């Protein structure tokens, strides 16, 4: 039964997303600017939160608007972001819900930059 359940979950990974990390780049004025460098292109499930869930997460100090689920990958942190078809998702929290390193759920806030 586990294989059928896992196959159904894998089928939900229908969005190709790009995971990016920030890199500080020196500018001409002696300062630095942040640029984004690709880390990986992966298949993901993007699940919008309901209005109630968004309200509740906002009370915890951050507006979580989507959960993005991917296969487990080490090194994903809240400093990174996810992009998909011109949309930006800042990662706020990363968890492996079953603690078996099969999946990662990134609680994200959709931003405009």
Beta strands, then each sheet from edge to edge (+ up, - down):
strand 1: 15-26
strand 2: 32-48
strand 3: 66-71
strand 4: 81-84
strand 5: 87-95
strand 6: 103-111
sheet 1: 1+ 2- 3+ 6- 5+ 4- 1+
end
